[in-house]
Amino acid sequence: MVDERGARRGVLPIPDRPHLGVLTYDAKDPDTAFPPIQPLLPPAGAPNVLVVLVDDVGFGAGSPFGGPVRMPTAERLQRGGLTYNRFHTTALCAPTRAALLSGRNHHSVGMGMITETATSAPGSSGLRPNTKAAVPTTLKLNGYSTAQFGKCHEVPPWQTSPIGPFDAWPTGGGGFEYFYGFIGGENNQYYPALYEGTTPIEPEKSPEEGYHLTEDLADRAIDWVRAQKALAPDKPFFMYFAPGATHAPHHVPPEWSDRYAGEFSDGWDAQRERTLERQKQNGVVPADADLTPRPDQIPAWDEMDPALKPVLERQMEVYAGFLEHTDHHVGRLVDTLESMGALENTLVYYILGDNGASAEGTVNGAFNEMANFNGLAAIETPEFMASTKDKLGTEDAYNHYAVGWAWAMCSPYQWTKQVASHWGGTRNGTIVHWPAGIRSKGGTRSQFCHVIDVAPTVLEAAGIPEPDFVNGVQQAPIEGTSMVYSFDEADAAERHDIQYFEMAGNRGLYYQGWSAVTRHSTPWLPHEVLPPLDDDVWELYDGTTDSTQAHDLAAEMPEKLAALQRLWLIEAVKYNVLPIDDRRFERLNPTIAGRPQLVTGTTQVLFPGMRRLSEHSVLDVKNRSFAVTAAIETPEKDATSGVILAQGGRFGGWALYVVDGRARFTYNLLGMTEFVTTAEEDLPSGRHQLRVEFAYDGGGLAKGGDVALYYDGRRVGSGRVDQTQPMIFSADETTDIGDDYGTPVSADYSGASRFNGRIDVVQIDLGDDDHAHLIDPAEVARIATSRQ
């Protein structure tokens, strides 16, 4: 394609062309003439683009789609734009995001599941091929300013350390010129682990000062877009705003949760019925839509322990407040665009969920989801849950709601997040707003759409072709279908008429109104015995008369079902879905899975200044003996204090540190109990070796052990840890040398954690009594998928 400015946009970067006019000897010669240097711009009229992707929101959660959560910003955009009520995702976070940003199916770009379960199979490698450049790259190389704010879970675990490589990071190979957010599946909203570009940074204020991650992301996005329009007003922007909300932990100031006090007292069954009625009134589902039945795996509200119901109500109140709070801050960004005069020509996608609502909070929900991740959910008894009810949503909790609420938030469809076979896992309400480009206002569009359709829509709206070459590499075609055809033609025949779905063996096919689906596994049942793939029972639904997949026609129309099953297989071959991989332990084991592992062996050397190291970046000390040795120099005058090494945080972890001149080792069990060992004498001034040894009891997982502290090889303290965490310390907290970023492992140093002496080196040594082989493979798989 050659546009009116002569730019050949099929090859990116656009090749420079030499000046071939008259070349003079003397620049003062009157015939000296060169064309002026012009900044690269997209075709005239290309809109700004804002893509908002909210996390873990089911179709029936927000008010624009009949849900109980009030979302005035989404409703405002809905009134001025279009409501898409048949928009679909992949049923899981990282795959949806990879598909969104590339315009290709998730297996086509190596994201068959999440990066933590990557294998050497092309469809599940966790690596996007260079033949399928991300749309931000295409836009940037066509003259757009590009920025991402919030969550990025597309970085393979072996590339998440501070040394990269950064090929999969937003500002590495992702095509974004600016990134402010976090790497991984979830984050503490009050104490997040943040990056600016590829550099770890800390929030500028504390929760006590009013800090919340969603507000911070909105502040940064507002600052960026103001600067962009002030300094390059003729240049459009592409902004991807992807807050960690509303993924667990469900963190929001109480004044937002309190707005919903008492609104969920009749439980999730009644909530689904209310939601369906509103959905019919709003026209987001047909008037004859049927409410799908509650699966046997989900208890009825009336079956729940009466003593637990007040806690369950509060869980949903907190979630509702969290989602409304998120919508409020999206509104601040929209208001900013309007005040600058930019909203008129900004194509806004407001996608309410990267999958269905999360059913990873267990049947009872969780005060600290790390307990469940460690197989210790029984610690959170109904009595304990009742005692912590008022802390839900605050910085003192790491909470998640019960499975029943997730199911209710996916009304009126079957199932939830992770279940790619049914609409509850994949149908997400979406709003498109573009005053300058869409004449229709307030209408509903019911053409089948998928997240891979966003990229080609943006390119068509901008007048930019799919590139043939990017950075010298020939590109594979975009697999999505532009939605522009439906913008001003409500009854246009849908163009995206076939789409496969697959996640952990849950699979389905949509084709011209029909769907054939089979559920292979249940997200919250890790010990479920999975049947052979060929034994899975398929269901058949006619979407032209049954919009909610409520009436299975498989027994009545076996030939139709067989035809769609065959089509699923054809699509699976086309897009790298095969082999279907429902393995659990094997996918979590890097050696078996065939992916790189960043840290190996039994010894790791760390240095001062190393911080924000993920659990993938540090030797695993769980379920075994270990020792930590630090070569340090203590100050001459002041009492020695501060952290030598800390892993994890308030909700689980351990730390070696010094308080009032004496060394301490604290093991924090799930934020419930701290086991503290203190040296019996002060550290002398000067250069020393400080060492802690943990002797694991053995005999299984999560056992205790004996602790010994040493100064220069001399034993100076001993203690006991009665129980340990077997699986994971934290989903977002990190390992730090010389300080403890995020939440503190111990309250001993919550005010000041920086070590006031000098650290030369810290070494971790593992014992030969590793019990990791006893870990239930199903538990490992459940934890990995629940952290996305």
Secondary structure, DSSP 8 states (H G I E B T S, - for coil): -B-TT--BTTEES-------S---SSTTSTT-----------STT--EEEEEEESS--TTTBGGGT-SB--HHHHHHHHHSEEESSEE--SSHHHHHHHHHHSS-TTTTT-SS-GGG--SSGGGSS---TTS--HHHHHHTTT-EEEEEEEE--S-GGG-STT---TTSTTTTS--SEEEEEESS---SSS--EEETTEEE--SS-GGGT--HHHHHHHHHHHHHHHHHHH-TTS-EEEEEE-STTSSS----HHHHGGGTTTTTTHHHHHHHHHHHHHHHHTSS-TT-------TTS--GGGS-TTTHHHHHHHHHHHHHHHHHHHHHHHHHHHHHHHTT-GGGEEEEEEE-SSS----S-TT-BSBHHHHHTT-GGGS-HHHHHHTGGGTTSTT-B-B--HHHHHHHTTTSS--TT-TTSHHHHB--EEEE-TTT----SEEE-S-EEGGGHHHHHHHHHT----SEETTEE-----S--SGGGTT-TT---S--EEEEEETTEEEEEETTEEEEE----TT-TT-----GGG---EEEETTT-TTS-S--TTT-HHHHHHHHHHHHHHHHHTT--S----SHHHH-HHHHT---S--SSEEEE-TT---B-GGGS---TTS-EEEEEEEEE-SSS---EEEEEEEETTEEEEEEEETTEEEEEEEETTTEEEEEE-SS---SEEEEEEEEEEE--SSSS--EEEEEEETTEEEEEEEE----SS-S-SS--EEESS--SS-S-GGGSS--S-SSEEEEEEEEE-S---GGGS-HHHHHHHHHHT-
